[in-house]
Amino acid sequence: MTGRYYEAFEVGETIEHAKRRTISEADNQRFCDMTMNQQPLHLDGAFAAETRFGERLVNGLYTMSLAVGLSIPETTDGTIVANLSYDDVEHPNPVFHGDTVRARSTVTDKRETSDGERGIVTMRVEAFTIDEEDDDDVLVCEFDRTVLAKKRPEDP
């Protein structure tokens, strides 16, 4: 288990997530197939070529899901009770096949549950595509993720 218990989260701290992922055409296709999202902007090269983007875009929900997944090891792996909400989702820039995505989370709020047995933690998760040429990563997705976290077990 690598996740954090409620007590280990500090409001204001930023966690740079170690894992990254390069998104393939197959990743995007599978995600669209699994979710039955047949938007031609994601799947039809000829259609997408006629848009302002000039090529297919990666499904924004895949980008968001990937950002959550990249954040799990350093935040909630084995210490989560439940995801409670995803709020204020924005996709300021597109993601294309072949882009590599990284993520970071900033803890924005935490509070104990009314019974004092668990804690609620809110993080602002940001996903970026990595631009290795000029080292100026591009923000492609951001959202608030609120989780119900376990408290550290007491020693017997």
Backbone hydrogen bonds in HBPLUS format (Angstrom, degrees):
<---DONOR---> <-ACCEPTOR-->    atom                        ^
c    i                          cat <-CA-CA->   ^        H-A-AA   ^      H-
h    n   atom  resd res      DA  || num        DHA   H-A  angle D-A-AA Bond
n    s   type  num  typ     dist DA aas  dist angle  dist       angle   num
A0003-GLY N   A0077-ASP O   2.91 MM  74  4.14 143.5  2.05 139.5 132.9     1
A0004-ARG N   A0075-THR O   2.75 MM  71  5.36 173.8  1.75 132.3 132.5     2
A0008-ALA N   A0005-TYR O   2.91 MM   3  5.56 146.2  2.03 120.4 129.8     3
A0006-TYR N   A0150-LYS O   2.85 MM 144  5.91 169.5  1.86 157.7 161.2     4
A0009-PHE N   A0006-TYR O   3.20 MM   3  5.80 161.3  2.24 118.1 123.2     5
A0013-GLU N   A0010-GLU O   3.06 MM   3  5.67 166.2  2.08 137.6 140.8     6
A0012-GLY N   A0107-VAL O   2.75 MM  95  5.38 173.8  1.75 147.5 149.8     7
A0107-VAL N   A0013-GLU O   2.98 MM  94  5.68 153.5  2.05 164.9 169.1     8
A0015-ILE N   A0105-SER O   2.66 MM  90  5.15 167.9  1.67 160.9 165.0     9
A0105-SER N   A0015-ILE O   2.93 MM  90  5.15 156.5  1.99 143.1 149.3    10
A0017-HIS N   A0103-ALA O   3.10 MM  86  5.70 157.6  2.15 147.4 152.5    11
A0021-ARG N   A0101-VAL O   3.07 MM  80  5.38 152.4  2.15 143.8 152.2    12
A0101-VAL N   A0021-ARG O   2.77 MM  80  5.38 165.1  1.79 147.1 147.6    13
A0023-ILE N   A0099-ASP O   2.85 MM  76  5.75 161.6  1.89 167.4 162.5    14
A0098-GLY N   A0023-ILE O   2.66 MM  75  5.33 168.2  1.68 170.8 173.2    15
A0028-ASN N   A0024-SER O   3.27 MM   4  6.60 165.4  2.29 151.5 153.0    16
A0029-GLN N   A0025-GLU O   2.93 MM   4  6.16 161.3  1.96 151.5 157.4    17
A0030-ARG N   A0026-ALA O   2.86 MM   4  5.99 169.3  1.87 152.9 155.6    18
A0031-PHE N   A0027-ASP O   2.99 MM   4  6.20 163.0  2.02 151.2 156.2    19
A0032-CYS N   A0028-ASN O   2.98 MM   4  6.19 166.1  2.00 151.1 154.9    20
A0033-ASP N   A0029-GLN O   2.87 MM   4  6.10 157.9  1.91 150.9 157.8    21
A0034-MET N   A0030-ARG O   2.80 MM   4  6.00 165.8  1.82 156.2 159.6    22
A0035-THR N   A0031-PHE O   3.04 MM   4  6.16 150.8  2.12 148.6 155.9    23
A0036-MET N   A0032-CYS O   2.92 MM   4  5.74 105.9  2.48 135.7 151.6    24
A0037-ASN N   A0032-CYS O   2.94 MM   5  4.85 143.0  2.07 142.4 147.0    25
A0036-MET N   A0033-ASP O   3.23 MM   3  5.00 156.6  2.29  98.0 105.0    26
A0042-HIS N   A0039-GLN O   2.96 MM   3  5.72 156.1  2.02 122.2 128.7    27
A0044-ASP N   A0040-PRO O   2.86 MM   4  4.77 164.6  1.88 131.5 135.4    28
A0057-LEU N   A0041-LEU O   3.03 MM  16  6.19 157.6  2.08 145.1 151.6    29
A0048-ALA N   A0044-ASP O   2.88 MM   4  6.09 173.0  1.88 162.1 164.2    30
A0049-ALA N   A0045-GLY O   2.91 MM   4  5.97 143.9  2.04 141.0 150.5    31
A0050-GLU N   A0047-PHE O   3.05 MM   3  5.58 147.6  2.16 111.2 120.2    32
A0051-THR N   A0048-ALA O   3.02 MM   3  5.24 164.2  2.05 110.6 115.3    33
A0054-GLY N   A0051-THR O   3.20 MM   3  5.44 139.4  2.37 105.3 115.2    34
A0058-VAL N   A0095-VAL O   2.78 MM  37  5.36 171.3  1.78 150.9 151.1    35
A0062-TYR N   A0059-ASN O   3.00 MM   3  5.29 129.1  2.27 102.9 116.5    36
A0063-THR N   A0059-ASN O   3.14 MM   4  6.58 155.2  2.20 149.2 156.2    37
A0064-MET N   A0060-GLY O   2.99 MM   4  6.26 158.4  2.04 145.3 150.7    38
A0065-SER N   A0061-LEU O   2.89 MM   4  6.01 161.9  1.93 141.2 146.7    39
A0066-LEU N   A0062-TYR O   2.77 MM   4  5.93 157.8  1.82 153.6 159.8    40
A0067-ALA N   A0063-THR O   3.00 MM   4  6.24 155.5  2.06 145.6 151.9    41
A0068-VAL N   A0064-MET O   3.07 MM   4  6.45 156.1  2.13 150.8 156.7    42
A0069-GLY N   A0065-SER O   2.93 MM   4  6.22 168.4  1.95 151.8 154.9    43
A0070-LEU N   A0066-LEU O   2.81 MM   4  6.06 158.4  1.85 156.8 162.3    44
A0071-SER N   A0067-ALA O   3.17 MM   4  6.30 136.0  2.37 137.5 148.2    45
A0071-SER N   A0068-VAL O   2.97 MM   3  5.18 131.6  2.22 101.7 115.5    46
A0072-ILE N   A0069-GLY O   3.32 MM   3  5.37 146.4  2.44 100.5 109.2    47
A0075-THR N   A0072-ILE O   3.07 MM   3  5.20 153.6  2.14 109.4 117.7    48
A0076-THR N   A0072-ILE O   3.07 MM   4  5.23 122.8  2.41 126.1 142.0    49
A0077-ASP N   A0072-ILE O   3.10 MM   5  5.32 133.4  2.33 150.4 138.4    50
A0079-THR N   A0076-THR O   3.16 MM   3  5.06 158.2  2.21 107.9 114.4    51
A0150-LYS N   A0079-THR O   2.83 MM  71  5.41 171.9  1.84 166.0 165.1    52
A0081-VAL N   A0148-LEU O   2.71 MM  67  5.33 167.8  1.72 166.5 162.5    53
A0082-ALA N   A0148-LEU O   3.39 MM  66  5.23 154.5  2.46 131.4 135.7    54
A0148-LEU N   A0082-ALA O   2.79 MM  66  5.23 169.7  1.80 165.4 167.4    55
A0084-LEU N   A0146-THR O   2.73 MM  62  5.39 160.7  1.76 149.0 153.5    56
A0085-SER N   A0146-THR O   3.28 MM  61  5.20 155.7  2.34 134.9 135.7    57
A0146-THR N   A0085-SER O   2.94 MM  61  5.20 168.9  1.95 149.3 151.5    58
A0087-ASP N   A0144-ASP O   2.85 MM  57  5.00 156.7  1.90 140.6 148.4    59
A0144-ASP N   A0087-ASP O   2.81 MM  57  5.00 174.7  1.81 151.3 153.2    60
A0090-GLU N   A0142-GLU O   2.86 MM  52  5.38 150.9  1.94 158.7 166.2    61
A0142-GLU N   A0090-GLU O   2.97 MM  52  5.38 148.2  2.08 147.2 152.2    62
A0099-ASP N   A0096-PHE O   3.04 MM   3  5.69 159.5  2.08 141.5 142.2    63
A0130-ILE N   A0100-THR O   2.89 MM  30  5.64 151.2  1.97 154.3 161.9    64
A0102-ARG N   A0128-PHE O   2.91 MM  26  5.40 155.0  1.97 152.3 160.6    65
A0128-PHE N   A0102-ARG O   2.90 MM  26  5.40 162.1  1.93 151.9 156.8    66
A0104-ARG N   A0126-GLU O   2.96 MM  22  5.45 147.9  2.07 150.6 159.4    67
A0126-GLU N   A0104-ARG O   2.86 MM  22  5.45 165.3  1.88 164.1 168.7    68
A0106-THR N   A0124-ARG O   2.92 MM  18  5.12 152.4  2.00 134.1 143.0    69
A0124-ARG N   A0106-THR O   2.78 MM  18  5.12 160.8  1.82 148.5 150.3    70
A0108-THR N   A0122-THR O   2.82 MM  14  5.62 159.1  1.86 144.0 151.1    71
A0109-ASP N   A0122-THR O   3.34 MM  13  5.08 149.6  2.44 138.9 134.7    72
A0122-THR N   A0109-ASP O   2.88 MM  13  5.08 168.6  1.90 143.8 144.8    73
A0111-ARG N   A0120-ILE O   2.95 MM   9  5.37 145.8  2.07 144.4 154.8    74
A0120-ILE N   A0111-ARG O   2.70 MM   9  5.37 169.5  1.71 168.9 168.6    75
A0113-THR N   A0118-ARG O   2.99 MM   5  5.59 162.2  2.02 136.8 135.4    76
A0116-GLY N   A0113-THR O   2.86 MM   3  5.10 153.8  1.93 110.4 119.3    77
A0119-GLY N   A0149-ALA O   3.00 MM  30  5.20 161.4  2.03 147.3 151.0    78
A0149-ALA N   A0119-GLY O   2.68 MM  30  5.20 166.2  1.70 169.3 169.2    79
A0121-VAL N   A0147-VAL O   2.95 MM  26  5.38 160.0  1.99 151.6 158.0    80
A0147-VAL N   A0121-VAL O   2.83 MM  26  5.38 163.1  1.86 157.6 161.3    81
A0123-MET N   A0145-ARG O   2.86 MM  22  5.28 159.3  1.90 146.3 152.7    82
A0145-ARG N   A0123-MET O   2.79 MM  22  5.28 163.7  1.82 158.6 163.7    83
A0125-VAL N   A0143-PHE O   2.76 MM  18  5.46 158.7  1.81 172.6 174.4    84
A0143-PHE N   A0125-VAL O   3.00 MM  18  5.46 149.0  2.10 148.6 157.7    85
A0127-ALA N   A0141-CYS O   2.76 MM  14  5.09 162.6  1.79 159.0 158.2    86
A0140-VAL N   A0127-ALA O   2.86 MM  13  5.73 170.2  1.87 148.2 151.6    87
A0129-THR N   A0138-VAL O   2.86 MM   9  5.27 152.4  1.94 147.2 151.9    88
A0138-VAL N   A0129-THR O   3.05 MM   9  5.27 154.4  2.12 145.5 152.1    89
A0135-ASP N   A0131-ASP O   2.88 MM   4  5.44 120.5  2.24 145.6 160.9    90
